[in-house]
């Protein structure tokens, strides 16, 4: 074999430290393709809905799963959690939730201090739980919908608390307040087209301000003692008064019965007298004799011992022992 000379490789404009132009062009194409794919493909989670905007204008909604769109900046996607329950806290702020929840030390008096209907001040802390029912309205109908929703919460809670006394707000009226705030807040959300569905209003705590809490507790204790005394008095009243009324009714019934008996007896006696008088008028001697005999018949059996004497007898023998016997002449 003949000796071949050295092979000469034409590397064109290759310079140390500088990649070839073909490699740069391929890399640029790959990068553009990757950016294009990322720009036109997007994923919506099961709890979300995608709102697709074309040049800033709403065009369609994207369901959960893999979706496609025109590359940015032609079309953009805004994801809204429609299945997730959201909440807003008022009067307090949770810093970290867990077994031992920590809260912010910031002062929330500007939204928690409220005036009741009887001109008392209470500190109201509550939670508003809601969902996004209409993503389009939630994003585009109201500017800064979160702040608007908080303002509506505070306005409705102040209105409801201002219609009740401090005792109702702190004790028996809490459930009614929650229901009324929920209904009124939902009406406001529908009126302003916020796209929000209010699910629950929870009063976390309703207390008097710390500066007057001790005095307020003393007043509550005094009112509870008063209610206890009133209830005990009512119990005694319910035991004594019905009994007295029953006894009075019994006496009235007995008196009425006695009156009826006396009247009936009097009527009977009067009727008997009239019958006797009528018989007497028909036969005076016979009637007189019969009355005498009937009277004696009624008197004699009641006498234990009877001694009959002649009307013409002047006296009796001294030895006669009458022993208290009745003498009949």
C-alpha positions in Angstrom: 0.0 0.0 0.0 1.1 3.3 -0.8 1.6 5.8 1.9 -1.4 8.0 2.1 -0.9 11.6 3.1 -2.6 13.2 6.1 -6.4 13.5 5.9 -7.6 17.1 5.8 -11.0 17.7 7.5 -12.7 21.0 6.7 -14.3 22.2 9.8 -15.4 25.4 8.2 -15.6 28.3 10.6 -15.2 26.1 13.7 -13.4 27.9 16.5 -12.4 26.7 19.9 -15.1 27.6 22.5 -17.8 28.4 19.9 -20.6 25.8 19.0 -21.4 25.3 15.3 -24.3 27.3 13.8 -26.3 24.1 13.0 -26.2 23.0 16.7 -27.4 26.4 17.8 -30.2 26.4 15.2 -31.4 22.9 16.3 -31.3 23.9 20.0 -33.3 27.0 19.3 -35.9 24.9 17.4 -36.1 22.4 20.3 -36.5 25.3 22.8 -39.2 27.0 20.7 -41.0 23.7 20.3 -40.9 23.0 24.1 -42.1 26.5 24.9 -44.9 26.1 22.3 -46.0 22.8 23.8 -46.0 24.2 27.3 -47.9 27.2 26.0 -50.7 25.4 24.3 -51.2 22.4 26.7 -52.5 22.9 30.2 -54.1 20.7 32.9 -57.1 21.4 35.1 -57.4 19.6 38.4 -60.6 17.8 39.4 -61.6 20.5 41.8 -61.0 23.3 39.4 -62.5 25.0 36.3 -60.3 26.7 33.7 -61.4 30.1 32.3 -59.8 30.7 28.9 -59.2 34.3 27.9 -58.4 35.4 24.3 -56.7 38.8 24.3 -58.1 39.3 27.8 -61.7 38.5 26.8 -63.6 35.4 28.1 -64.1 32.8 25.4 -64.8 29.4 27.1 -64.5 27.3 30.2 -62.2 24.3 30.4 -63.2 21.1 32.3 -60.8 19.1 34.5 -58.2 17.1 32.6 -55.8 17.8 29.7 -56.8 20.8 27.6 -55.4 22.9 24.7 -55.3 26.5 23.9 -53.6 29.0 21.6 -50.1 30.0 22.6 -49.6 33.0 24.9 -50.2 35.8 24.7 -53.1 35.0 22.4 -54.9 32.9 25.0 -54.4 32.7 28.8 -55.9 30.4 31.4 -57.2 31.3 34.9 -57.9 28.4 37.2 -60.7 28.7 39.8 -61.3 26.2 42.6 -65.1 25.4 42.4 -65.2 22.2 44.4 -63.0 23.4 47.3 -64.6 24.9 50.3 -63.1 28.3 51.0 -63.3 30.4 54.2 -62.8 33.9 55.5 -62.0 34.6 59.2 -63.2 37.7 60.9 -62.0 39.1 64.3 -59.0 36.7 64.3 -56.5 35.1 61.9 -55.1 31.6 61.9 -51.4 31.5 61.5 -50.8 27.8 61.6 -53.5 25.1 61.8 -52.8 21.8 63.5 -53.1 20.0 66.8 -52.2 23.2 68.5 -53.5 26.0 66.3 -51.7 29.3 66.5 -53.4 32.7 65.9 -52.1 36.1 64.9 -51.5 38.6 67.7 -52.7 41.4 65.4 -55.5 43.6 66.7 -58.8 43.0 64.9 -61.0 45.4 66.9 -61.9 47.4 63.8 -64.0 44.4 62.5 -64.9 42.5 65.6 -66.2 45.3 67.9 -70.0 45.7 67.4 -72.8 47.6 69.0 -75.9 45.7 70.1 -79.5 46.9 70.0 -79.4 47.8 73.7 -76.3 49.9 73.2 -73.8 47.4 74.6 -70.5 46.5 73.0 -69.5 42.9 72.1 -66.6 41.3 70.4 -67.8 39.0 67.6 -65.5 36.5 65.9 -66.9 34.4 63.1 -66.0 32.3 60.0 -67.7 32.5 56.6 -67.5 29.2 54.6 -68.3 29.4 50.9 -67.7 28.0 47.4 -67.3 29.5 44.0 -70.6 28.7 42.2 -70.0 30.8 39.0 -66.3 31.2 38.0 -67.1 33.8 35.3 -68.9 36.1 37.8 -66.3 35.4 40.5 -63.5 36.7 38.2 -65.1 39.4 36.1 -68.3 40.8 37.7 -66.8 42.4 40.8 -63.4 44.0 41.2 -61.5 42.6 44.2 -64.2 40.1 45.0 -62.4 38.9 48.2 -62.5 42.3 49.8 -66.0 42.9 48.6 -67.1 39.6 50.2 -65.4 40.6 53.5 -67.1 44.0 53.5 -70.5 42.4 52.9 -69.9 39.9 55.8 -69.0 42.7 58.2 -72.0 44.8 57.1 -74.5 42.0 57.5 -73.1 40.8 60.8 -73.3 44.4 62.2 -76.8 44.8 61.0 -78.0 41.5 62.6 -76.2 42.1 65.9 -77.5 45.6 66.1 -81.1 44.4 66.1 -80.6 42.2 69.2 -79.9 42.7 72.9 -76.5 41.7 74.3 -78.1 38.7 76.1 -79.5 37.4 72.9 -76.2 37.8 71.1 -74.1 36.1 73.7 -76.5 33.3 74.8 -79.7 32.1 73.1 -79.7 34.0 69.8 -76.5 32.7 68.3 -78.0 30.1 66.0 -80.6 32.5 64.8 -77.9 35.1 64.1 -75.9 32.6 62.0 -78.9 31.7 59.9 -80.0 35.3 59.4 -76.5 36.4 58.4 -76.2 33.5 56.0 -79.5 34.3 54.2 -78.8 38.0 54.1 -75.2 37.5 52.9 -76.4 35.2 50.1 -78.9 37.8 48.9 -76.1 40.4 48.7 -73.8 38.0 46.8 -76.6 37.3 44.3 -77.4 41.0 44.0 -73.8 41.9 43.3 -73.3 38.8 41.0 -70.2 37.7 42.9 -70.6 34.0 41.9 -70.3 32.9 45.5 -72.4 30.3 47.3 -72.5 30.9 51.0 -72.5 27.5 52.8 -72.2 28.3 56.5 -71.7 31.2 59.0 -70.1 30.0 62.3 -69.9 32.3 65.3 -66.5 31.4 66.8 -67.0 33.5 70.0 -69.2 36.3 71.2 -67.9 38.0 74.3 -67.9 41.4 76.0 -64.6 43.4 75.7 -61.8 42.4 78.0 -62.0 45.7 80.0 -65.6 45.0 81.1 -65.7 41.2 81.0 -65.5 40.8 84.8 -68.3 43.3 85.4 -70.3 41.7 82.7 -69.9 38.3 84.3 -71.1 39.7 87.6 -74.2 41.1 86.0 -74.9 37.8 84.3 -74.4 35.9 87.6 -76.8 38.4 89.3 -79.4 37.9 86.5 -79.1 34.1 86.8 -79.6 34.3 90.6 -82.7 36.5 89.9 -84.0 34.0 87.4 -83.4 31.2 89.9 -85.3 33.0 92.6 -88.2 33.8 90.2 -88.4 30.1 89.2 -88.5 29.0 92.8 -91.2 31.5 93.6 -93.2 30.3 90.6 -92.8 26.7 91.8 -94.2 27.6 95.2 -97.0 29.6 93.6 -97.8 26.6 91.4 -98.0 24.3 94.4 -100.0 26.6 96.7 -102.4 28.5 94.4 -103.9 25.5 92.5 -104.4 23.7 95.8 -106.2 26.8 97.3 -108.3 27.1 94.2 -109.2 23.5 94.3 -110.3 23.8 98.0 -112.3 26.9 97.2 -114.0 25.2 94.3 -114.8 22.3 96.6 -116.3 24.5 99.2 -118.3 26.3 96.5 -119.7 23.0 95.2 -120.5 21.9 98.7 -122.3 25.1 99.5 -124.2 24.9 96.2 -125.2 21.3 97.0 -126.3 22.3 100.5 -128.3 25.2 99.1 -130.0 23.0 96.6 -130.8 20.5 99.4 -132.2 23.1 101.7 -134.4 24.6 98.9 -135.7 21.2 97.9 -136.5 20.3 101.5 -138.2 23.7 102.0 -140.3 23.1 98.9 -141.2 19.6 100.1 -142.1 20.9 103.6 -144.2 23.6 102.0 -146.0 21.2 99.7 -146.6 18.8 102.7 -148.0 21.7 104.8 -150.3 22.7 101.9 -151.5 19.1 101.7 -152.1 18.9 105.4 -153.8 22.2 105.5 -156.1 21.1 102.6 -157.0 17.9 104.5 -157.5 19.9 107.7 -160.0 22.2 105.9 -161.9 19.2 104.7 -162.0 17.4 108.2 -160.6 19.5 111.0 -161.2 17.1 113.9 -160.0 14.1 112.1 -156.9 15.9 110.9 -156.1 17.3 114.3 -156.5 13.8 115.9 -154.3 12.2 113.3 -151.6 14.9 113.7 -151.7 14.4 117.5 -151.3 10.7 117.2 -148.5 10.9 114.7 -146.7 13.4 116.9 -147.1 11.1 120.0 -145.9 8.2 117.9 -142.8 10.1 117.1 -142.2 11.3 120.7 -143.0 8.3 122.8 -140.3 5.9 121.4 -137.6 8.5 122.4 -138.7 8.4 126.1 -137.0 5.7 128.3 -139.7 5.5 131.0 -143.3 6.8 131.1 -145.7 7.2 134.0 -149.3 8.2 133.2 -151.3 10.1 135.9 -154.9 11.2 136.0 -155.4 15.0 135.6 -157.5 15.0 138.8 -154.8 13.5 141.0 -153.5 16.0 143.5 -150.3 14.2 144.4 -148.4 10.9 144.4 -147.3 8.5 147.2 -144.1 9.6 148.9 -142.6 6.1 148.5 -143.0 6.2 144.8 -139.5 6.2 143.2 -139.8 8.0 139.9 -136.0 7.8 139.3 -136.1 10.7 136.9 -139.0 9.3 135.0 -141.1 11.8 133.0 -144.6 12.4 134.4 -147.4 12.7 131.9 -150.8 14.0 133.0 
